[in-house]
Each structure stands twice: as C-alpha cells, then as structure tokens.
Amino acid sequence: MEDQKACLFCGKIVDGGFQYCPHCGYEFGEGEELSALLDESMGDPSCDGEEDYLVRLRTLQELLADMERELDLIIRTSSKGP
C-alpha cells in the first residue's frame, strides 16, 4: 500500500504522491512533508527530550508560516473583486 496523507484543507485521505487534493483542489506544499517529519520525530525514542521539543516547535513554526502565506493569498484574491 502506498503512503497516504490527510489533506490539510478538507481532512480527507489522499495518496502521498498527489500534488493536489482530488476532493477539494488544495495544492500540497512543503507543509505536508513537515507534518510527516513531526509524526516521525514524535515516534523516535532515541531523540533527546529537549531536541525533540525544538524540532516540533520549528516544524509547527514552518507549518504556521505556510498557512499564513495561504491566507494572505486568499485575502488578496478575494478583495480584488470580479
């Protein structure tokens, strides 16, 4: 079975190789790979507690930055009018 991921926009499961969600059209970016990194770091018992904590914080920071860019794009395109 191929690896799968959840769409960050609609929450549905899609193939890991897809660039777009077939359900809602969301374009997958680097944030999806970062969430996989977060899942891996949470399951790795060999990491030091503080190091693991910092990896999670960096990952969350990058995910939030991606979401902020997406929101800025949505706001800019919706305010232009027809």
N, C-alpha and C positions, 0 to 999 in steps of 0.2 A: 504494500500500500504506500502510495506517495505521501510525502509530508503535506500537512494541511495547516491552514491558519484561519483565524477568525477576522472578518472584516471589521476594522475599527469604526466604520460608519454605521453599518446595519447589524453587525454582530453575527452574520451568517458564516458558516464554514465554507471555505473555498480551497482549491488546490494551491499548494505552495508556489507553483510556477506561474500563476496568473499575475499579470501586471495590473488588471482591473477587476473589480468585483462584478461577476455576471448578474448579480441581483440588483445592485444599486448604482453601479458605474464608478464607484470610488477608485481612484488611482492609488495603488500601493506605492509607498516610497521607502526611504531608509528606516522610518519609524517601525515598520513591521519587523525588520531584521533585528532592530534594537530590542523589541519586546521578546523576541526569541532568545536574545542574549540574556535578558533579565531572567527568563524562565530557567535557562541553563545555570546561571550564577546562583539562583535560589536552591538548585538541586545539587550543587557541588559542595560536599562536606569538607573538601581539602582547603577551601579558602579560609583565610583568617577572617574573623568576625568583622573587624573594622574595615578591612579591604573589601569584603563583600558588601558592606553597607555603602561604601563610597562608590562602588560600581553601580549599585542600584540607584543611588542619587544621581550620578552622571547620566545614566540611562533615562531616568524619569525627566531630567532636565532637557535632554535632547528630544524626547517624545513631546514634551510640552512646547518646545520651540517649533517643532514640526506642526503641531496643532495650531499654534498662534499664526504661523505663516498661512495655513489653510484658511483660518478665519479671516485674516486680513484680505486674502484673495476674494473670499465670498463677499465681504463687505464692500470692497472696491467694485466688484462686478455688479452687485445688486443696487448700488447707489448711482450707477451711470444712467439708468432709466432705459426705456425702449428705443 
